[in-house]
Amino acid sequence: MIRVLPGHIANLIAAGEVVQRPASVVKELMENAIDANASKVLLIVNDSGRTLIQVIDNGIGMTSEEAVIAFERHATSKIEKVEDLYSIKTFGFRGEALASIASCADVTLKTRKEGEETGTEVHVAENTVLSSGQTSCPQGCNIAVRNIFYNIPARRKFLKSDNVEYRQIVSEFIKVALTRTDVEFKFIHNSKDIYCLSPVSNVKQRIAQIAGKDIAKDLIDLQTDTTVANIRGFVGRPSLAKKSQPNQYFFVNGRFFKSPLLHKAVIKAYGSLIPDGSTPSYFIYLDIDPANMDVNIHPTKTEIKFENDTVIFEILHAAVKEAIGEGAFLPSIDFDTEGAPEIPVLPAGLKHVAPPKINYDPLFNPFNEELESRRGLSADNFRGFNPGSRFGNNEEFSFNEFSENAAIGADDTMQPSAPDKSYFTGENSYGGVFSDETVSGERPILQLKGKYIVTTVKSGLLLIDVQRAKERILYERYLNAIKSGSVAIQENLYPQTIDLDHASYTLLMEDTEFLKELGFDIRPFGTDCIVVYGLPAVLSEDDIDARACLDNLLANLQEAGSDMRKEMKEKIALDMVRAKGCKSANNITHTQAQTIVDSLFACEEPHVALRGGKCMTIITLEELAKNLL
């Protein structure tokens, strides 16, 4: 039987489209405040929006009649006729936001219009006006939304953790704040000031307020004007590209929107300047005739359909490419001198002081016996000094040893290391990986420029890629340590301080115990700043970029969320090793080569490289013979 749904059920369905989580309420209320010509907007949130979301503005306000009508479905002040749908320049226009919010939460509205002596207070719950009357309040609107989804337990049950919902609220706050640089924004969460954004004169200053001065000073200006679209904004230098990139924003006529197509245009413009898997930061503002686009295709209005989307793609791609070509490799200028030491100026009349001179003999050679005898020096003067020793111990230097080491490091030769007699016996045959390829007898291990290790097996030559082998060994060691809960932490001699944006800082500090399970000793330091005291010991054997590791860690945490972290240890370990990288040396010793071979064949999957391809291959005797023909 077909029937018309009751009003309260229809409102709940509309609420499901518009109000998906607390961040949806923040978005709608802040956009309404901007549409009301407010110059100050205050956002107050408690318990990540579960118990309270309050937006206070000093806009034009509403009369007592308008305050009640505003909670009716399809009540709006932005649309009067059909033609208005094709010239929308405001945020909210559907008239469903307040009705949808009131259907799933307890809402109290206090408002006063300019010129009126008293204001109006309206209390609404489940789309029913519980009370309405006069009250004393300042000009503007004060909307408090309490206990969201209290009447829809199923929807409340599917809300994410407080940290996840909080990050979504921060994201919506930033999107609105980036659209209006002339408005003062303030965000308070659980009685703690999160953002205090004063009005600024340009977008770059607002970006510095939100993302930090380090991000803002490394942005490249983007500007182009065409008959189809005018584009303004900033794109990040290629060196700023990273795997976890929260600073990616598109705006059209002051409205935030998502566009995979335009994102692809930006990435394509960078080409090979950024590594695979990394994305740049960008803040791009488009100015397009409202008649040439449709913003009414999605309930949350975050998707927009353009009439000439292909043309806009090409314009944006060309504009970003030109901006990168002009400004990517120019040194950035930092005008922020706060806290910088002052360099004193020489007093007037004081002449320039010449630097001291050091007398030395450029022809002095301690190993020249003839020169030594003339200077009264002998070889005994240098006995006890070992140029090959790092600390200058009392070991005697051997010229034969020096010549031998120099020969091993030659670029155009493949020098065999001294074979280990016990290594190639039948008892140690690569752990049985090759059942028919066991080696026996005494065979040398050869290394070529530190990049490849070559040895013999029964059917031919075994060739191992040193860099790929190291990555495979390191990955399995780190993963096994994570799974067993025994990741050793290597304390840094000098703790590294890293500034983050607020969203990344919140995400990283969400679960410090989980970070310690991964081998990271990270502690908060001030506002949106962390100190890295220790890194996984297994990754610290060589040089490791702490910032690159954190970027990969943040990318995985954003993708997985707190509910799936335990299941993503394998991917986290993989990304960490890839971020670290294992560089091949110019030369490796026989002991190092033997250790690599032993460790590789102790891995569960010694053949497969982390970045694709193989760690090793066998060149058969038939292939060798064929190549010699």
C-alpha positions in Angstrom: 0.0 0.0 0.0 1.3 3.4 -0.9 0.9 6.1 1.7 2.2 9.6 2.5 4.8 9.6 5.2 4.1 11.5 8.4 5.9 14.8 8.8 8.2 13.7 11.6 9.4 10.6 9.6 10.0 12.7 6.5 12.0 15.2 8.6 14.2 12.3 9.9 14.8 11.2 6.4 15.9 14.7 5.4 18.0 14.9 8.5 19.8 11.7 7.4 20.8 13.5 4.2 21.9 16.8 5.7 23.0 15.8 9.3 25.3 12.9 9.0 27.5 13.6 12.1 28.2 16.6 14.5 30.5 18.1 11.9 27.5 18.5 9.6 25.7 20.7 12.2 28.9 22.8 12.6 29.0 23.3 8.8 25.4 24.4 8.4 25.3 26.7 11.4 28.6 28.4 10.5 27.6 28.9 6.9 24.3 30.5 8.1 26.3 32.8 10.3 28.4 33.9 7.3 25.3 34.4 5.2 23.9 36.7 8.0 26.9 39.1 7.4 28.5 38.3 10.7 31.9 39.8 11.4 32.5 37.6 14.5 31.7 33.8 14.7 32.2 31.8 17.9 32.0 28.0 17.8 31.7 26.2 21.1 31.8 22.4 21.2 31.6 19.9 24.1 32.4 16.2 23.9 33.2 16.4 20.1 29.6 17.6 19.5 27.7 14.8 21.2 26.4 17.0 24.0 26.7 20.6 22.7 27.3 22.5 19.5 26.9 26.2 19.8 27.4 28.9 17.2 27.2 32.6 18.2 27.4 35.4 15.6 26.8 39.1 15.4 24.9 39.0 12.1 21.7 40.7 11.1 19.6 38.5 13.3 15.9 37.6 12.9 12.5 38.8 14.1 10.3 36.8 16.3 8.2 35.6 13.4 11.3 34.7 11.3 12.8 32.7 14.3 9.8 30.4 14.4 9.4 30.0 10.6 13.2 29.2 10.2 12.5 25.7 11.6 10.0 24.9 9.0 11.1 22.8 6.0 12.0 24.7 2.9 12.1 28.0 4.7 14.8 30.2 3.2 15.5 33.9 2.6 17.7 33.2 -0.4 15.3 31.8 -3.0 12.2 33.6 -4.4 11.9 32.4 -8.0 13.3 29.7 -10.3 15.9 32.0 -11.8 17.5 32.4 -8.3 18.7 28.8 -8.4 21.1 29.8 -11.2 22.6 32.8 -9.4 23.4 31.4 -6.0 26.2 33.2 -4.2 25.4 32.2 -0.6 26.1 29.1 1.4 22.7 28.0 2.6 19.6 28.2 0.4 17.6 25.0 0.7 15.9 25.8 4.0 16.4 22.3 5.3 19.3 22.7 7.7 17.5 24.0 10.8 14.5 21.7 10.2 16.8 18.7 9.8 18.9 19.6 12.9 15.8 20.1 15.0 14.4 16.7 14.0 17.3 14.9 15.6 18.5 17.2 18.4 17.4 19.6 21.1 17.8 23.2 19.7 17.6 26.5 21.4 17.7 29.7 19.3 18.2 33.2 20.7 18.2 36.0 18.2 17.7 39.8 18.0 17.5 41.9 14.9 19.2 45.2 14.6 17.1 48.1 15.9 14.8 45.9 18.1 14.9 46.3 21.9 14.3 42.7 22.8 15.2 39.4 21.2 13.4 36.1 20.7 14.1 32.7 22.2 12.7 29.5 20.5 13.1 26.0 21.9 12.5 23.2 19.4 12.8 19.4 19.7 11.7 16.7 17.2 10.4 19.6 15.0 8.0 20.7 17.6 8.2 24.2 19.0 8.2 23.6 22.8 8.4 27.3 23.8 8.7 30.7 22.2 9.0 34.2 23.8 11.0 37.3 24.3 14.4 37.4 25.9 17.4 39.7 26.4 20.3 38.9 24.0 22.8 40.8 21.8 22.2 41.4 18.1 22.7 38.3 16.0 22.0 34.6 16.5 22.9 32.2 19.3 22.0 28.6 18.4 22.7 25.8 20.8 22.3 22.2 19.6 22.3 19.6 22.4 22.3 15.8 22.5 22.5 15.1 18.8 20.7 11.9 17.7 19.1 11.5 21.1 15.9 10.2 19.5 17.7 8.1 16.9 19.8 5.6 18.9 20.9 3.7 15.8 22.4 6.8 14.3 24.1 7.8 17.5 25.5 4.3 17.9 27.3 4.6 14.5 29.2 7.7 15.4 32.9 7.3 15.5 35.2 7.9 18.4 35.4 11.3 20.0 38.8 12.0 18.4 37.5 11.1 14.9 34.4 13.3 15.3 36.5 16.1 16.7 38.8 16.0 13.7 35.8 16.3 11.4 34.6 19.3 13.2 38.0 21.0 13.0 38.0 20.3 9.2 34.6 22.0 8.7 35.7 24.9 10.8 38.8 25.4 8.7 36.9 25.2 5.4 34.6 28.0 6.5 37.4 30.1 8.0 39.4 30.0 4.7 36.5 31.5 2.8 36.3 34.7 4.7 39.5 36.4 5.8 37.6 39.5 7.0 35.7 37.6 9.7 37.0 36.8 13.2 36.6 33.1 14.0 37.0 31.5 17.4 36.7 27.8 18.3 36.4 26.4 21.8 36.4 22.7 22.6 35.7 21.5 26.1 36.4 25.0 27.5 39.8 25.1 25.7 40.7 27.6 23.0 41.6 25.8 19.8 41.6 28.6 17.2 41.5 32.3 17.7 41.6 33.7 14.1 41.6 37.5 13.9 40.6 39.3 10.6 43.5 39.5 8.1 44.0 41.3 4.8 44.7 38.3 2.6 44.3 34.6 2.2 48.0 33.8 2.8 47.9 35.3 6.3 44.8 33.2 7.1 46.7 30.1 5.9 49.5 31.0 8.2 47.1 31.3 11.1 45.7 27.8 10.4 48.4 25.7 8.8 51.4 27.5 10.3 54.1 29.9 9.0 56.3 27.1 7.8 53.6 26.0 5.3 52.6 29.5 4.3 56.1 30.8 3.5 56.7 27.8 1.1 53.6 28.4 -1.0 53.7 29.5 -4.6 51.3 32.2 -5.9 48.8 31.0 -8.4 46.9 33.5 -10.6 45.2 33.4 -14.0 42.2 35.1 -15.6 40.2 33.7 -18.5 36.7 34.2 -19.9 35.6 30.8 -18.4 37.1 31.1 -14.9 39.4 33.3 -12.8 41.8 31.3 -10.6 43.6 32.6 -7.5 45.4 30.8 -4.7 48.5 29.0 -3.7 50.2 25.7 -4.4 53.0 24.1 -2.4 56.5 23.6 -3.5 57.3 20.1 -4.7 59.6 19.6 -1.7 56.5 20.0 0.6 54.7 17.1 -1.1 54.0 14.2 1.3 51.8 11.2 1.7 49.5 12.6 4.3 48.4 16.0 3.0 45.5 17.7 4.9 46.1 21.1 3.2 44.1 20.5 0.0 41.2 22.9 -0.6 39.1 23.9 -3.6 36.7 26.9 -3.4 34.4 28.2 -6.0 32.7 31.6 -5.4 33.7 31.3 -1.8 32.2 27.8 -1.3 34.3 24.7 -0.5 33.8 21.8 -2.8 35.4 18.5 -3.7 36.5 17.6 -7.2 38.6 14.5 -8.1 38.9 15.9 -11.6 40.5 19.2 -10.6 42.7 17.4 -8.1 44.0 15.3 -11.0 44.7 18.5 -12.9 46.9 19.7 -10.0 48.8 16.4 -9.6 49.3 16.2 -13.4 50.9 19.7 -13.4 53.6 18.5 -10.9 54.5 15.6 -13.1 57.7 13.9 -11.9 58.6 16.7 -9.5 57.0 14.8 -6.7 57.4 11.1 -5.8 54.7 8.5 -6.4 52.2 8.4 -3.6 52.9 11.9 -2.4 50.6 14.8 -3.0 51.2 18.6 -2.8 49.4 21.2 -0.7 47.1 23.7 -2.5 44.6 26.4 -1.6 42.8 27.2 -4.9 39.9 29.7 -5.3 37.9 29.7 -8.5 35.6 32.5 -9.6 33.0 31.3 -12.1 29.7 32.6 -13.3 27.0 30.9 -11.2 25.0 30.4 -14.3 27.7 28.0 -15.6 27.6 25.6 -12.7 25.1 23.7 -10.5 25.6 23.5 -6.8 22.3 21.7 -6.1 23.4 18.2 -6.9 24.3 16.9 -3.4 22.6 17.3 0.0 25.7 18.7 1.6 26.5 20.9 -1.4 30.2 19.7 -1.5 30.0 18.5 -5.1 29.5 20.9 -8.0 28.8 20.3 -11.6 30.5 22.6 -14.1 29.2 23.3 -17.6 32.8 23.4 -19.0 34.6 21.0 -16.7 37.1 19.9 -19.4 38.0 23.5 -20.2 38.4 24.3 -16.5 40.6 21.2 -16.1 43.0 22.4 -18.8 43.0 26.0 -17.5 43.9 24.9 -13.9 46.5 22.4 -15.2 48.2 25.1 -17.2 48.0 27.7 -14.4 49.5 25.3 -11.8 52.3 24.2 -14.2 53.2 27.8 -15.0 53.3 28.7 -11.3 55.5 25.8 -10.4 57.9 26.6 -13.3 58.2 30.3 -12.2 58.4 29.9 -8.4 59.2 26.3 -7.4 62.9 26.7 -7.4 63.2 30.2 -6.1 64.4 30.5 -2.5 61.6 31.4 -0.1 61.9 34.6 1.8 61.0 34.6 5.5 60.0 38.0 6.8 59.3 36.7 10.2 62.1 38.0 12.4 60.5 37.5 15.7 62.9 35.9 18.1 65.8 36.1 15.6 69.1 37.3 17.0 70.2 40.8 16.1 73.6 41.1 14.3 75.4 44.2 15.7 76.6 46.8 13.3 80.2 48.1 13.4 80.4 51.5 15.1 81.0 54.4 12.8 84.7 55.0 12.1 85.8 51.5 12.9 87.7 50.0 10.0 87.1 46.6 8.6 89.1 44.0 10.5 91.0 41.5 8.2 90.7 37.9 9.1 93.8 36.2 10.6 96.1 34.4 8.2 97.5 31.0 8.7 101.0 30.1 7.4 101.2 26.7 6.0 103.3 24.8 3.4 101.0 23.3 0.7 103.9 21.0 -0.4 104.2 19.3 3.0 104.0 15.5 2.7 104.7 13.4 5.8 105.2 10.3 3.6 107.9 11.8 1.5 111.2 10.4 3.0 113.3 12.9 1.2 111.2 15.8 2.4 111.2 14.3 5.9 115.0 14.1 6.0 115.3 17.7 5.0 112.9 18.8 7.7 114.5 16.6 10.3 111.5 14.2 10.3 111.5 10.4 10.2 109.0 7.7 9.9 109.2 7.2 13.6 107.5 10.6 14.1 104.4 9.1 12.5 104.5 5.7 14.2 101.3 5.2 16.2 99.2 7.3 13.9 96.9 5.4 11.7 95.3 7.4 8.9 92.8 4.6 8.3 91.7 4.7 12.0 88.8 6.9 12.9 90.1 7.8 16.3 93.9 7.8 15.7 94.7 4.8 17.9 98.1 3.3 18.3 97.7 0.8 15.5 100.6 0.9 13.0 99.6 1.9 9.5 100.3 -0.5 6.6 100.9 0.8 3.2 100.1 -2.6 1.7 96.8 -2.5 3.5 96.1 1.0 2.1 96.8 -0.1 -1.5 94.6 -3.2 -1.0 91.7 -1.2 0.3 92.0 1.3 -2.6 91.9 -1.5 -5.1 88.7 -2.9 -3.6 87.0 0.4 -3.9 87.8 0.8 -7.7 84.7 1.8 -9.7 85.2 -0.2 -12.8 86.2 -3.6 -11.3 84.3 -6.4 -9.6 86.6 -7.5 -6.8 85.9 -10.8 -5.1 85.9 -10.8 -1.3 87.8 -13.5 0.5 85.5 -16.6 0.7 84.5 -18.1 4.0 85.3 -21.8 3.9 82.4 -22.7 6.3 79.8 -20.7 4.5 79.4 -22.7 1.3 79.4 -26.2 2.8 76.5 -28.5 2.3 75.3 -27.8 5.9 74.6 -24.1 5.1 72.8 -24.1 1.8 70.7 -21.0 2.0 68.3 -22.5 4.5 66.9 -25.0 1.9 65.2 -22.3 -0.2 66.6 -23.9 -3.3 66.2 -27.6 -2.9 67.9 -28.2 -6.2 70.2 -25.2 -6.0 72.3 -26.0 -2.9 75.8 -24.9 -3.0 78.8 -26.9 -1.9 82.5 -26.4 -1.9 84.4 -23.2 -1.6 83.0 -20.5 -3.8 83.7 -16.7 -3.5 81.2 -14.0 -2.9 81.6 -11.2 -5.4 80.2 -7.7 -5.1 79.9 -5.1 -7.8 80.1 -1.5 -6.7 78.2 -2.3 -3.5 75.0 -2.7 -5.6 75.0 -6.4 -6.4 76.2 -9.6 -4.8 77.1 -12.5 -7.0 77.8 -16.1 -6.0 77.5 -19.5 -7.7 74.9 -22.2 -7.4 74.8 -25.6 -9.2 72.8 -24.2 -12.2 74.7 -21.0 -12.7 75.1 -17.6 -10.9 73.0 -16.2 -8.1 72.6 -12.4 -8.4 71.2 -10.4 -5.4 70.2 -6.8 -5.4 71.7 -5.3 -2.3 69.3 -2.4 -1.8 66.2 -4.6 -2.3 67.6 -7.3 -0.1 68.2 -4.8 2.7 64.7 -3.5 2.5 63.2 -7.0 2.6 65.3 -7.9 5.6 64.5 -4.7 7.4 60.8 -5.0 6.7 60.5 -8.5 8.1 62.6 -7.7 11.2 60.4 -4.6 11.9 57.2 -6.4 11.3 58.1 -9.4 13.5 59.1 -7.0 16.3 55.8 -5.2 16.0 53.8 -8.4 16.1 55.7 -9.8 19.0 55.4 -6.4 20.9 59.1 -6.1 21.3 60.1 -3.1 19.2 63.2 -1.6 20.8 63.3 2.2 20.8 66.5 4.0 20.0 66.6 7.2 21.9 67.8 10.2 19.9 70.9 12.0 21.1 69.2 15.3 20.2 65.3 15.1 20.4 63.7 16.6 17.2 61.0 19.2 17.5 58.3 19.1 14.8 55.4 21.6 14.2 52.2 20.1 12.9 48.8 21.4 11.9 46.1 21.0 14.6 44.4 18.0 12.8 47.6 16.1 12.4 48.7 16.8 16.0 45.4 15.6 17.3 45.5 12.4 15.2 49.1 11.6 16.3 48.5 12.3 20.0 45.3 10.2 20.0 47.0 7.0 21.1 50.6 7.4 22.3 50.6 3.8 23.6 50.0 2.6 20.0 52.9 4.7 18.8 55.2 3.1 21.4 54.1 -0.3 20.1 55.5 0.8 16.7 58.7 2.0 18.4 58.1 5.8 18.5 58.6 7.9 21.6 56.7 11.0 20.7 55.5 13.5 23.3 53.5 16.8 23.1 55.3 20.0 23.4 53.3 23.3 23.4 50.6 24.0 20.9 50.4 21.7 17.9 54.1 20.7 18.4 55.7 17.4 19.2 59.1 16.2 20.3 60.5 13.0 18.8 62.6 11.4 21.6 63.1 8.0 20.1 62.6 6.0 16.9 62.4 2.2 16.2 65.9 0.8 16.7 65.6 -1.5 13.8 65.1 1.5 11.5 67.8 3.6 13.2 70.7 1.5 12.0 71.2 3.9 9.2 70.0 7.5 8.7 66.3 7.9 9.1 64.1 10.8 8.3 61.8 11.3 11.3 59.5 13.7 9.4 59.0 11.2 6.5 58.2 8.4 8.9 55.6 10.6 10.7 54.0 11.6 7.3 53.6 7.9 6.5 52.3 7.2 10.0 49.8 10.0 9.7 48.6 8.8 6.3 48.0 5.3 7.7 46.2 6.6 10.8 44.0 8.8 8.7 43.1 5.9 6.4 42.5 3.3 9.1 41.1 5.2 12.1 41.4 4.0 15.6 39.2 1.0 15.0 41.5 -0.7 12.5 45.0 0.3 13.7 45.8 -3.2 15.1 45.1 -4.8 11.7 47.3 -2.3 9.8 50.6 -3.0 11.4 51.8 -4.8 8.3 51.1 -1.8 6.0 52.5 0.6 8.5 55.8 -1.4 8.7 55.9 -1.5 4.9 55.4 2.2 4.5 58.0 2.9 7.2 60.7 0.9 5.5 59.8 2.5 2.1 60.1 6.0 3.7 63.4 5.2 5.3 65.0 3.7 2.2 68.1 1.5 2.1 70.9 3.0 0.1 73.6 0.8 -1.3 77.2 1.7 -0.4 80.1 2.0 -2.9 81.7 -1.0 -1.4 80.7 -3.7 1.1 83.0 -6.1 2.9 82.9 -9.8 2.7 81.4 -10.0 6.1 78.6 -7.6 5.2 77.9 -9.5 2.0 77.7 -12.8 3.8 75.4 -11.2 6.5 73.1 -9.9 3.8 72.9 -13.3 2.1 72.3 -15.1 5.4 69.6 -12.6 6.5 67.8 -12.6 3.2 67.4 -16.4 3.0 66.2 -16.3 6.6 63.2 -14.2 5.5 59.8 -15.7 4.8 59.7 -14.2 1.3 63.3 -13.6 0.2 62.4 -13.4 -3.5 59.9 -10.5 -3.4 61.1 -6.9 -3.2 59.0 -4.3 -1.3 58.7 -2.0 -4.3 58.0 -4.7 -6.8 60.3 -7.0 -8.8 62.7 -9.5 -7.3 65.4 -9.4 -4.7 67.5 -12.0 -6.5 67.6 -14.0 -9.7 69.5 -17.0 -11.0 71.4 -16.8 -14.3 71.6 -20.3 -15.6 74.6 -21.8 -17.4 72.5 -22.0 -20.6 71.8 -18.3 -20.5 75.4 -17.5 -19.9 76.4 -19.7 -22.9 73.8 -18.1 -25.0 75.1 -14.6 -24.2 78.6 -15.5 -25.1 77.6 -16.6 -28.7 
